[in-house]
Amino acid sequence: MAMRREAKKSAAERENPEFDDVVVKVYRCSKVVRGGRRFSFSALVVVGDRNGRVGIGYGKANEVPSAVEKGRKQATRSLGPIRLNGPTLPHAVMGRFGSSRVRLLPASAGTGVIAGASVRAVLELAGVHDCLTKVYGSTSPKNLVKATLDALTSLRDRSQIEALREVSIAS
């Protein structure tokens, strides 16, 4: 069985060798049928290259490995660029999804990523090395991952702001 897992993993690595992935949470759902309970699983997966690209996926299946693989494929398809300022964020930002709010603050070099597990997964795979976070409202992993991605996609760098406002920003 161990060799089988290694073979599957190496095939996935050959498919996308530049992307890392993290399974944030595996959910178990059951329905009662005549013979007993029937379980199904869903997996929340984050994929990124640790260099400014990150995506999330949510896969459902009757077995955990299948759900994780579906989530990984969906996350790979949903990869998007993130604008960073070196190892940290260009400015403070608030991301929202559902009743969850995530505040991301840039931090000085050497601080590290100060965040919970689900927010940390997105930030680390996006390539953020120094960041402070605060979560308000719901702490559901699904909502936190989507709120974090919302915050990261709303980041703007200096050149974009200058172009939008049609002015030059002094240093």
KOLTORFI-504825 format. One record per residue: residue number from 1; z, y, x of N, C-alpha, C, O in turn; residue in three letters. Coordinates in nm, 2 decimals, always signed. Each point is the difference from the previous one (the first is absolute). Layout:
N
KOLSE|torro|n_zz|n_yy|n_xx|ca_zz|ca_yy|ca_xx|c_zz|c_yy|c_xx|o_zz|o_yy|o_xx|loba
KOLSE|NUM|Z|Y|X|Z|Y|X|Z|Y|X|Z|Y|X|ALA
...
END
This chain:
171
KOLSE|torro|n_zz|n_yy|n_xx|ca_zz|ca_yy|ca_xx|c_zz|c_yy|c_xx|o_zz|o_yy|o_xx|loba
KOLSE|1|+0.00|-0.12|+0.08|+0.00|+0.12|-0.08|+0.00|+0.13|+0.09|-0.07|+0.09|-0.04|MET
KOLSE|2|+0.15|-0.10|+0.15|+0.00|+0.12|+0.09|-0.14|+0.03|+0.06|-0.03|+0.11|+0.01|ALA
KOLSE|3|-0.04|-0.22|+0.02|-0.13|+0.02|+0.06|-0.10|+0.06|-0.11|-0.08|+0.08|+0.04|MET
KOLSE|4|+0.10|-0.12|-0.16|-0.08|+0.06|-0.11|+0.02|+0.15|-0.01|-0.10|+0.08|-0.01|ARG
KOLSE|5|+0.23|-0.04|+0.02|+0.03|+0.15|-0.01|-0.06|+0.07|+0.11|-0.06|+0.11|-0.01|ARG
KOLSE|6|+0.07|-0.17|+0.13|-0.06|+0.07|+0.12|-0.15|+0.01|-0.01|-0.05|+0.10|+0.04|GLU
KOLSE|7|-0.01|-0.20|-0.09|-0.15|+0.01|-0.02|-0.04|+0.10|-0.10|-0.09|+0.08|+0.02|ALA
KOLSE|8|+0.17|-0.07|-0.13|-0.03|+0.11|-0.10|+0.02|+0.14|+0.06|-0.07|+0.09|-0.02|LYS
KOLSE|9|+0.18|-0.08|+0.09|+0.04|+0.13|+0.06|-0.11|+0.04|+0.11|-0.04|+0.12|+0.00|LYS
KOLSE|10|+0.00|-0.21|+0.08|-0.10|+0.04|+0.10|-0.13|+0.03|-0.07|-0.07|+0.09|+0.05|SER
KOLSE|11|+0.04|-0.15|-0.16|-0.13|+0.04|-0.07|+0.02|+0.14|-0.06|-0.10|+0.08|+0.01|ALA
KOLSE|12|+0.21|-0.05|-0.06|+0.03|+0.14|-0.05|-0.01|+0.10|+0.11|-0.05|+0.11|-0.01|ALA
KOLSE|13|+0.11|-0.15|+0.13|+0.00|+0.09|+0.11|-0.15|+0.02|+0.05|-0.03|+0.11|+0.05|GLU
KOLSE|14|-0.05|-0.21|-0.05|-0.14|+0.01|+0.04|-0.07|+0.09|-0.09|-0.09|+0.08|+0.04|ARG
KOLSE|15|+0.12|-0.08|-0.17|-0.06|+0.08|-0.10|+0.02|+0.15|+0.02|-0.09|+0.08|+0.00|GLU
KOLSE|16|+0.22|-0.05|+0.02|+0.04|+0.14|+0.02|+0.10|+0.01|+0.12|+0.12|+0.01|-0.02|ASN
KOLSE|17|-0.16|-0.02|+0.14|+0.09|-0.01|+0.11|+0.07|+0.14|+0.03|+0.11|+0.00|+0.06|PRO
KOLSE|18|-0.16|+0.11|-0.10|+0.06|+0.13|+0.03|+0.10|+0.04|-0.10|+0.07|+0.10|+0.02|GLU
KOLSE|19|-0.05|-0.17|-0.13|+0.10|+0.04|-0.10|+0.12|-0.09|+0.00|-0.01|-0.12|+0.01|PHE
KOLSE|20|+0.13|+0.18|-0.02|+0.12|-0.07|-0.02|+0.04|+0.01|-0.15|-0.05|+0.09|-0.07|ASP
KOLSE|21|+0.13|-0.19|+0.03|+0.04|+0.01|-0.14|+0.15|-0.04|-0.01|+0.05|-0.07|+0.08|ASP
KOLSE|22|+0.01|+0.12|-0.19|+0.14|-0.03|-0.03|+0.01|-0.03|-0.15|-0.05|+0.07|-0.08|VAL
KOLSE|23|+0.12|-0.18|+0.05|+0.03|-0.04|-0.14|+0.13|+0.07|-0.03|+0.10|-0.03|+0.05|VAL
KOLSE|24|-0.11|+0.14|-0.14|+0.11|+0.08|-0.03|+0.09|-0.08|-0.10|+0.13|-0.01|+0.02|VAL
KOLSE|25|-0.18|-0.06|-0.12|+0.08|-0.07|-0.09|-0.09|-0.11|-0.07|-0.11|+0.03|-0.03|LYS
KOLSE|26|+0.18|-0.14|+0.00|-0.07|-0.10|-0.08|+0.08|-0.01|-0.13|+0.12|-0.02|+0.00|VAL
KOLSE|27|-0.19|+0.03|-0.11|+0.06|-0.01|-0.14|-0.03|-0.13|-0.06|-0.10|-0.06|+0.01|TYR
KOLSE|28|+0.21|+0.00|-0.08|-0.02|-0.12|-0.07|+0.01|+0.02|-0.15|+0.10|+0.07|-0.05|ARG
KOLSE|29|-0.19|-0.12|-0.02|+0.00|+0.01|-0.15|-0.01|-0.14|-0.06|-0.06|-0.08|+0.06|CYS
KOLSE|30|+0.13|+0.06|-0.17|+0.00|-0.13|-0.06|-0.03|+0.01|-0.15|+0.04|+0.10|-0.07|SER
KOLSE|31|-0.11|-0.20|+0.02|-0.01|-0.01|-0.14|+0.04|-0.14|-0.04|-0.02|-0.10|+0.07|LYS
KOLSE|32|+0.08|+0.09|-0.19|+0.05|-0.13|-0.05|-0.11|-0.07|-0.08|-0.06|+0.06|-0.09|VAL
KOLSE|33|+0.03|-0.18|+0.13|-0.10|-0.08|-0.06|+0.07|-0.13|-0.05|+0.11|-0.02|+0.02|VAL
KOLSE|34|-0.19|-0.06|-0.08|+0.06|-0.12|-0.06|+0.07|-0.09|+0.10|+0.11|-0.06|-0.03|ARG
KOLSE|35|-0.17|+0.05|+0.15|+0.06|-0.09|+0.10|+0.11|+0.07|+0.08|+0.06|-0.07|+0.09|GLY
KOLSE|36|-0.03|+0.19|-0.10|+0.10|+0.07|+0.08|-0.05|+0.14|+0.03|-0.07|+0.07|-0.08|GLY
KOLSE|37|+0.10|-0.02|+0.20|-0.04|+0.13|+0.04|-0.12|-0.01|+0.09|-0.01|-0.09|+0.08|ARG
KOLSE|38|-0.08|+0.19|-0.10|-0.11|+0.01|+0.09|+0.00|+0.13|+0.08|+0.01|+0.11|-0.07|ARG
KOLSE|39|-0.01|-0.12|+0.20|+0.02|+0.12|+0.08|-0.13|+0.05|+0.05|-0.10|-0.07|+0.03|PHE
KOLSE|40|+0.09|+0.21|-0.02|-0.12|+0.06|+0.07|+0.06|+0.11|+0.09|+0.12|+0.04|-0.02|SER
KOLSE|41|-0.20|+0.00|+0.12|+0.05|+0.09|+0.10|-0.09|+0.11|+0.02|-0.12|-0.01|-0.02|PHE
KOLSE|42|+0.18|+0.13|+0.06|-0.08|+0.11|+0.04|+0.05|+0.06|+0.13|+0.12|-0.01|+0.02|SER
KOLSE|43|-0.20|+0.06|+0.06|+0.04|+0.05|+0.13|-0.05|+0.14|+0.02|-0.12|+0.04|-0.02|ALA
KOLSE|44|+0.21|+0.05|+0.07|-0.03|+0.14|+0.04|-0.02|+0.00|+0.15|+0.09|-0.03|+0.08|LEU
KOLSE|45|-0.22|+0.06|-0.04|-0.03|+0.00|+0.14|-0.05|+0.13|+0.05|-0.08|+0.07|-0.07|VAL
KOLSE|46|+0.12|-0.03|+0.19|-0.05|+0.12|+0.07|-0.08|-0.03|+0.12|+0.05|-0.09|+0.08|VAL
KOLSE|47|-0.17|+0.14|-0.06|-0.08|-0.02|+0.11|-0.03|+0.13|+0.07|-0.03|+0.10|-0.06|VAL
KOLSE|48|+0.03|-0.10|+0.20|-0.04|+0.12|+0.07|-0.03|-0.03|+0.14|+0.02|-0.12|+0.05|GLY
KOLSE|49|-0.08|+0.22|+0.02|-0.04|-0.02|+0.14|+0.09|+0.07|+0.10|-0.02|+0.00|+0.12|ASP
KOLSE|50|+0.13|+0.05|-0.17|+0.10|+0.08|+0.08|-0.06|+0.12|+0.07|+0.05|+0.04|+0.10|ARG
KOLSE|51|-0.16|+0.01|-0.15|-0.07|+0.11|+0.06|-0.07|+0.09|-0.10|-0.10|+0.05|+0.02|ASN
KOLSE|52|+0.17|-0.03|-0.14|-0.05|+0.09|-0.09|-0.08|-0.05|-0.12|-0.05|+0.07|-0.08|GLY
KOLSE|53|+0.05|-0.21|+0.06|-0.06|-0.06|-0.12|+0.10|-0.09|-0.06|+0.06|-0.09|+0.07|ARG
KOLSE|54|-0.04|+0.09|-0.20|+0.09|-0.08|-0.07|-0.05|-0.03|-0.14|-0.06|+0.09|-0.06|VAL
KOLSE|55|+0.10|-0.21|+0.00|-0.04|-0.03|-0.14|+0.11|-0.09|-0.05|+0.07|-0.07|+0.07|GLY
KOLSE|56|-0.07|+0.06|-0.21|+0.10|-0.08|-0.06|-0.08|-0.10|-0.10|-0.10|+0.04|-0.05|ILE
KOLSE|57|+0.16|-0.16|+0.03|-0.06|-0.09|-0.09|+0.10|-0.08|-0.08|+0.12|-0.01|+0.05|GLY
KOLSE|58|-0.15|-0.03|-0.17|+0.09|-0.08|-0.08|-0.08|-0.12|-0.05|-0.09|+0.01|-0.09|TYR
KOLSE|59|+0.13|-0.13|+0.13|-0.07|-0.12|-0.03|+0.08|-0.09|-0.09|+0.13|-0.01|+0.02|GLY
KOLSE|60|-0.19|-0.06|-0.12|+0.07|-0.09|-0.09|-0.06|-0.14|+0.01|-0.12|-0.01|+0.00|LYS
KOLSE|61|+0.20|-0.09|+0.00|-0.05|-0.14|+0.00|+0.11|-0.09|-0.04|+0.12|+0.04|-0.01|ALA
KOLSE|62|-0.15|-0.17|+0.00|+0.10|-0.10|-0.03|+0.08|-0.05|+0.12|+0.10|-0.07|-0.02|ASN
KOLSE|63|-0.15|+0.10|+0.14|+0.08|-0.03|+0.12|+0.01|+0.12|+0.09|-0.08|+0.09|-0.01|GLU
KOLSE|64|+0.19|-0.09|+0.09|+0.02|+0.12|+0.08|-0.11|+0.03|+0.10|-0.04|+0.11|+0.01|VAL
KOLSE|65|+0.00|-0.21|+0.07|-0.10|+0.03|+0.10|-0.13|+0.06|-0.06|-0.06|+0.09|+0.06|PRO
KOLSE|66|+0.02|-0.14|-0.17|-0.12|+0.05|-0.07|+0.02|+0.14|-0.04|-0.09|+0.09|+0.01|SER
KOLSE|67|+0.21|-0.06|-0.07|+0.03|+0.14|-0.04|+0.00|+0.09|+0.12|-0.05|+0.12|-0.01|ALA
KOLSE|68|+0.11|-0.16|+0.12|+0.00|+0.08|+0.12|-0.14|+0.03|+0.05|-0.03|+0.11|+0.04|VAL
KOLSE|69|-0.05|-0.21|-0.04|-0.14|+0.01|+0.05|-0.08|+0.10|-0.09|-0.08|+0.08|+0.05|GLU
KOLSE|70|+0.10|-0.09|-0.18|-0.07|+0.09|-0.09|+0.05|+0.14|+0.02|-0.08|+0.10|+0.00|LYS
KOLSE|71|+0.21|-0.08|+0.02|+0.05|+0.13|+0.02|-0.05|+0.06|+0.13|-0.03|+0.12|+0.01|GLY
KOLSE|72|+0.01|-0.20|+0.10|-0.05|+0.04|+0.13|-0.14|+0.05|-0.02|-0.04|+0.10|+0.06|ARG
KOLSE|73|-0.04|-0.18|-0.13|-0.14|+0.04|-0.02|-0.02|+0.13|-0.07|-0.08|+0.08|+0.03|LYS
KOLSE|74|+0.16|-0.06|-0.14|+0.00|+0.12|-0.08|+0.04|+0.12|+0.09|-0.05|+0.11|-0.01|GLN
KOLSE|75|+0.16|-0.13|+0.09|+0.04|+0.10|+0.09|-0.10|+0.04|+0.10|-0.02|+0.12|+0.03|ALA
KOLSE|76|-0.05|-0.22|+0.02|-0.11|+0.03|+0.10|-0.11|+0.08|-0.06|-0.06|+0.09|+0.06|THR
KOLSE|77|+0.03|-0.12|-0.19|-0.11|+0.08|-0.06|+0.05|+0.14|-0.04|-0.09|+0.09|-0.01|ARG
KOLSE|78|+0.22|-0.07|+0.00|+0.05|+0.14|-0.04|+0.04|+0.08|+0.12|+0.07|+0.10|-0.02|SER
KOLSE|79|-0.11|-0.14|+0.14|+0.04|+0.08|+0.12|-0.05|+0.14|-0.01|-0.12|+0.03|-0.04|LEU
KOLSE|80|+0.21|+0.07|+0.07|-0.04|+0.14|+0.00|+0.05|+0.07|+0.12|+0.10|-0.04|+0.06|GLY
KOLSE|81|-0.16|+0.15|-0.02|+0.05|+0.08|+0.12|+0.12|+0.08|-0.03|+0.02|+0.05|-0.11|PRO
KOLSE|82|+0.07|-0.03|+0.21|+0.12|+0.08|-0.01|-0.01|+0.10|+0.12|-0.03|-0.04|+0.11|ILE
KOLSE|83|+0.06|+0.17|-0.14|+0.00|+0.10|+0.10|+0.14|+0.02|+0.06|+0.09|+0.03|-0.07|ARG
KOLSE|84|-0.09|-0.06|+0.20|+0.13|+0.00|+0.07|-0.01|+0.11|+0.11|-0.10|+0.05|+0.04|LEU
KOLSE|85|+0.22|-0.01|+0.00|+0.01|+0.10|+0.11|+0.07|-0.07|+0.12|+0.12|+0.01|+0.02|ASN
KOLSE|86|-0.20|-0.09|+0.05|+0.05|-0.08|+0.11|+0.08|-0.12|-0.06|-0.05|-0.07|-0.09|GLY
KOLSE|87|+0.17|+0.05|+0.13|+0.09|-0.11|-0.05|+0.07|+0.04|-0.13|+0.08|-0.09|-0.05|PRO
KOLSE|88|-0.09|+0.21|+0.00|+0.08|+0.04|-0.11|-0.10|+0.07|-0.11|-0.12|-0.01|+0.02|THR
KOLSE|89|+0.18|+0.06|-0.12|-0.07|+0.06|-0.11|-0.03|+0.15|+0.03|+0.08|+0.06|+0.07|LEU
KOLSE|90|-0.18|+0.00|-0.12|-0.03|+0.14|+0.02|+0.10|+0.09|-0.07|+0.02|+0.11|+0.05|PRO
KOLSE|91|+0.03|-0.15|-0.17|+0.09|+0.08|-0.07|+0.08|-0.08|-0.10|-0.04|-0.12|-0.02|HIS
KOLSE|92|+0.14|+0.17|-0.04|+0.08|-0.07|-0.10|-0.08|-0.02|-0.13|-0.08|+0.09|-0.03|ALA
KOLSE|93|+0.09|-0.20|-0.04|-0.08|-0.03|-0.12|+0.09|-0.08|-0.09|+0.08|-0.08|+0.04|VAL
KOLSE|94|-0.11|+0.09|-0.17|+0.06|-0.08|-0.11|-0.10|-0.08|-0.07|-0.11|+0.05|-0.04|MET
KOLSE|95|+0.13|-0.18|+0.03|-0.09|-0.09|-0.07|+0.06|-0.05|-0.13|+0.13|-0.02|+0.00|GLY
KOLSE|96|-0.21|+0.00|-0.10|+0.06|-0.04|-0.13|-0.08|-0.11|-0.06|-0.13|-0.01|+0.02|ARG
KOLSE|97|+0.20|-0.08|-0.08|-0.07|-0.11|-0.08|+0.11|-0.05|-0.09|+0.11|-0.04|+0.04|PHE
KOLSE|98|-0.15|+0.04|-0.17|+0.10|-0.04|-0.10|+0.12|+0.08|+0.00|-0.01|+0.13|+0.01|GLY
KOLSE|99|+0.13|-0.19|-0.01|+0.12|+0.08|+0.01|+0.05|+0.01|+0.14|+0.12|+0.03|+0.02|SER
KOLSE|100|-0.20|-0.07|+0.08|+0.05|+0.00|+0.14|-0.06|+0.13|+0.07|-0.11|+0.04|-0.02|SER
KOLSE|101|+0.19|+0.01|+0.10|-0.04|+0.12|+0.09|+0.04|-0.04|+0.14|+0.11|-0.04|+0.03|ARG
KOLSE|102|-0.20|+0.07|+0.06|+0.02|-0.03|+0.14|-0.02|+0.13|+0.08|-0.11|+0.05|-0.01|VAL
KOLSE|103|+0.20|+0.00|+0.08|-0.01|+0.12|+0.09|-0.01|-0.05|+0.14|+0.08|-0.07|+0.05|ARG
KOLSE|104|-0.19|+0.12|+0.02|-0.03|-0.04|+0.14|+0.02|+0.13|+0.08|-0.07|+0.10|-0.03|LEU
KOLSE|105|+0.15|-0.11|+0.13|+0.02|+0.12|+0.09|-0.04|-0.04|+0.14|+0.03|-0.10|+0.05|LEU
KOLSE|106|-0.10|+0.19|+0.02|-0.03|-0.02|+0.14|+0.12|+0.00|+0.09|+0.10|+0.07|-0.03|PRO
KOLSE|107|-0.10|-0.15|+0.13|+0.12|-0.01|+0.09|-0.04|+0.02|+0.14|-0.12|-0.02|+0.04|ALA
KOLSE|108|+0.21|+0.05|+0.05|-0.03|+0.02|+0.14|-0.02|-0.13|+0.07|+0.04|-0.11|-0.06|SER
KOLSE|109|-0.11|+0.11|+0.17|-0.03|-0.13|+0.07|+0.13|-0.07|+0.04|+0.10|+0.05|+0.04|ALA
KOLSE|110|-0.11|-0.19|-0.06|+0.11|-0.08|+0.03|+0.09|-0.03|-0.12|+0.09|-0.08|+0.01|GLY
KOLSE|111|-0.11|+0.15|-0.12|+0.09|-0.02|-0.12|-0.03|-0.14|-0.06|+0.10|-0.07|-0.04|THR
KOLSE|112|-0.22|+0.02|+0.03|-0.03|-0.12|-0.07|-0.03|+0.02|-0.14|+0.01|+0.11|-0.05|GLY
KOLSE|113|-0.04|-0.22|-0.02|-0.02|+0.01|-0.15|+0.13|-0.03|-0.07|+0.05|-0.11|+0.01|VAL
KOLSE|114|+0.01|+0.21|-0.07|+0.12|-0.02|-0.07|-0.03|-0.01|-0.15|-0.03|+0.09|-0.07|ILE
KOLSE|115|+0.02|-0.22|+0.02|-0.05|-0.03|-0.13|+0.05|-0.14|-0.05|+0.04|-0.08|+0.09|ALA
KOLSE|116|-0.05|+0.06|-0.22|+0.03|-0.13|-0.05|-0.12|-0.10|+0.03|-0.10|+0.05|+0.05|GLY
KOLSE|117|+0.11|-0.17|-0.09|-0.09|-0.10|+0.04|-0.14|+0.02|-0.06|-0.10|-0.01|+0.08|ALA
KOLSE|118|+0.09|+0.05|-0.20|-0.14|+0.02|-0.06|-0.07|+0.12|+0.05|-0.12|+0.00|+0.02|SER
KOLSE|119|+0.20|+0.11|-0.01|-0.06|+0.13|+0.05|-0.03|-0.02|+0.15|-0.11|+0.05|+0.05|VAL
KOLSE|120|+0.19|-0.12|+0.03|-0.02|-0.02|+0.14|-0.13|-0.08|+0.02|-0.07|+0.03|+0.10|ARG
KOLSE|121|+0.05|-0.13|-0.18|-0.12|-0.08|+0.02|-0.13|+0.08|-0.01|-0.09|-0.01|+0.09|ALA
KOLSE|122|+0.08|+0.10|-0.18|-0.12|+0.09|-0.02|-0.01|+0.09|+0.12|-0.10|+0.02|+0.06|VAL
KOLSE|123|+0.22|+0.05|-0.02|-0.01|+0.10|+0.11|-0.03|-0.07|+0.13|-0.08|+0.06|+0.08|LEU
KOLSE|124|+0.14|-0.17|-0.05|-0.03|-0.06|+0.13|-0.14|-0.05|+0.01|-0.07|+0.01|+0.11|GLU
KOLSE|125|+0.01|-0.07|-0.22|-0.14|-0.05|+0.01|-0.10|+0.12|+0.00|-0.11|-0.02|+0.03|LEU
KOLSE|126|+0.16|+0.14|-0.08|-0.09|+0.11|+0.01|+0.00|+0.07|+0.14|-0.09|+0.07|+0.03|ALA
KOLSE|127|+0.19|-0.11|+0.05|+0.00|+0.05|+0.14|+0.10|+0.11|+0.02|+0.00|+0.07|+0.10|GLY
KOLSE|128|+0.09|-0.05|-0.20|+0.11|+0.10|+0.02|+0.11|-0.05|+0.08|+0.05|-0.11|-0.03|VAL
KOLSE|129|-0.01|+0.18|+0.14|+0.11|-0.05|+0.08|+0.13|+0.07|-0.02|+0.11|-0.05|+0.03|HIS
KOLSE|130|-0.12|+0.18|-0.07|+0.12|+0.08|-0.02|+0.00|+0.07|-0.13|-0.09|+0.09|-0.03|ASP
KOLSE|131|+0.18|-0.12|-0.06|+0.00|+0.05|-0.14|+0.13|-0.02|-0.06|+0.07|-0.11|+0.02|CYS
KOLSE|132|-0.02|+0.20|-0.11|+0.11|-0.01|-0.08|-0.04|-0.01|-0.14|-0.10|+0.06|-0.04|LEU
KOLSE|133|+0.17|-0.14|-0.04|-0.04|-0.02|-0.14|+0.12|+0.01|-0.09|+0.12|-0.02|+0.04|THR
KOLSE|134|-0.14|+0.05|-0.17|+0.10|+0.00|-0.10|-0.07|-0.04|-0.13|-0.10|+0.05|-0.04|LYS
KOLSE|135|+0.17|-0.14|-0.03|-0.06|-0.06|-0.13|+0.09|+0.06|-0.11|+0.12|+0.00|+0.00|VAL
KOLSE|136|-0.19|+0.05|-0.10|+0.06|+0.05|-0.13|-0.05|-0.08|-0.11|-0.12|-0.04|-0.01|TYR
KOLSE|137|+0.21|+0.01|-0.09|-0.05|-0.07|-0.12|+0.00|-0.15|+0.02|+0.09|-0.06|+0.07|GLY
KOLSE|138|-0.19|-0.01|-0.13|+0.00|-0.15|+0.01|-0.03|-0.05|+0.14|-0.07|+0.06|+0.08|SER
KOLSE|139|+0.14|-0.17|-0.05|-0.02|-0.06|+0.13|-0.08|-0.13|+0.00|+0.01|-0.09|+0.08|THR
KOLSE|140|-0.09|+0.08|-0.19|-0.09|-0.12|-0.01|-0.10|+0.00|+0.12|-0.07|+0.10|+0.02|SER
KOLSE|141|+0.06|-0.21|+0.05|-0.10|-0.01|+0.11|-0.14|+0.04|-0.03|-0.07|+0.06|+0.07|PRO
KOLSE|142|+0.02|-0.10|-0.19|-0.13|+0.03|-0.04|-0.02|+0.15|-0.01|-0.10|+0.05|+0.05|LYS
KOLSE|143|+0.19|+0.02|-0.12|-0.01|+0.14|-0.01|+0.02|+0.07|+0.13|-0.07|+0.10|+0.03|ASN
KOLSE|144|+0.16|-0.14|+0.05|+0.03|+0.06|+0.13|-0.13|-0.01|+0.09|-0.03|+0.10|+0.07|LEU
KOLSE|145|-0.03|-0.21|-0.06|-0.12|-0.02|+0.08|-0.11|+0.09|-0.04|-0.07|+0.07|+0.08|VAL
KOLSE|146|+0.05|-0.06|-0.22|-0.11|+0.09|-0.05|+0.04|+0.14|+0.02|-0.09|+0.09|+0.02|LYS
KOLSE|147|+0.22|-0.05|-0.03|+0.04|+0.14|+0.02|-0.02|+0.04|+0.14|-0.04|+0.11|+0.03|ALA
KOLSE|148|+0.07|-0.20|+0.06|-0.01|+0.03|+0.15|-0.15|+0.02|+0.03|-0.04|+0.09|+0.07|THR
KOLSE|149|-0.05|-0.18|-0.13|-0.14|+0.02|+0.03|-0.05|+0.13|-0.06|-0.09|+0.06|+0.06|LEU
KOLSE|150|+0.14|-0.02|-0.18|-0.04|+0.12|-0.06|+0.04|+0.12|+0.09|-0.07|+0.10|+0.02|ASP
KOLSE|151|+0.19|-0.11|+0.04|+0.05|+0.11|+0.09|-0.09|+0.00|+0.13|-0.04|+0.11|+0.04|ALA
KOLSE|152|+0.00|-0.22|+0.01|-0.08|+0.00|+0.13|-0.14|+0.05|-0.03|-0.06|+0.06|+0.09|LEU
KOLSE|153|+0.00|-0.09|-0.21|-0.13|+0.04|-0.02|-0.01|+0.15|-0.04|-0.11|+0.06|+0.01|THR
KOLSE|154|+0.23|+0.00|-0.04|-0.01|+0.14|-0.03|+0.03|+0.09|+0.12|+0.01|+0.12|-0.01|SER
KOLSE|155|+0.01|-0.18|+0.13|+0.02|+0.07|+0.12|-0.13|+0.08|+0.04|-0.11|-0.05|-0.02|LEU
KOLSE|156|+0.13|+0.17|+0.07|-0.11|+0.08|+0.05|+0.03|+0.05|+0.14|+0.11|+0.03|+0.04|ARG
KOLSE|157|-0.22|-0.03|+0.04|+0.02|+0.05|+0.14|-0.04|+0.15|+0.01|-0.05|+0.06|-0.10|ASP
KOLSE|158|+0.08|+0.00|+0.21|-0.03|+0.15|+0.02|-0.14|+0.04|-0.04|-0.02|+0.10|-0.06|ARG
KOLSE|159|-0.08|-0.18|+0.11|-0.14|+0.04|-0.02|-0.04|-0.01|-0.15|-0.07|+0.09|-0.04|SER
KOLSE|160|+0.13|-0.18|-0.03|-0.03|-0.01|-0.14|+0.05|+0.12|-0.08|-0.06|+0.05|-0.09|GLN
KOLSE|161|+0.19|-0.02|+0.12|+0.06|+0.12|-0.07|-0.07|+0.13|+0.03|-0.03|+0.08|-0.09|ILE
KOLSE|162|-0.02|-0.07|+0.22|-0.07|+0.12|+0.03|-0.14|+0.01|-0.07|-0.04|+0.10|-0.05|GLU
KOLSE|163|-0.02|-0.22|+0.03|-0.13|+0.00|-0.07|+0.02|+0.02|-0.15|-0.08|+0.07|-0.06|ALA
KOLSE|164|+0.19|-0.12|+0.00|+0.02|+0.02|-0.14|+0.04|+0.14|-0.03|-0.05|+0.06|-0.10|LEU
KOLSE|165|+0.13|+0.00|+0.18|+0.04|+0.14|-0.02|-0.10|+0.11|+0.06|+0.02|+0.11|-0.03|ARG
KOLSE|166|-0.11|-0.16|+0.11|-0.10|+0.09|+0.06|+0.07|+0.11|+0.09|-0.04|+0.11|+0.00|GLU
KOLSE|167|+0.15|-0.15|+0.07|+0.07|+0.08|+0.09|+0.03|-0.07|+0.13|-0.01|-0.12|+0.00|VAL
KOLSE|168|+0.05|+0.19|+0.10|+0.05|-0.06|+0.12|+0.15|+0.00|+0.00|+0.06|+0.11|-0.02|SER
KOLSE|169|+0.00|-0.22|+0.05|+0.15|-0.01|+0.01|+0.04|+0.02|+0.14|-0.04|-0.07|+0.09|ILE
KOLSE|170|+0.13|+0.16|-0.07|+0.06|+0.03|+0.13|+0.09|-0.11|+0.05|+0.07|-0.06|-0.09|ALA
KOLSE|171|-0.07|+0.03|+0.22|+0.09|-0.10|+0.05|+0.15|+0.04|+0.00|+0.08|-0.08|+0.04|SER
END
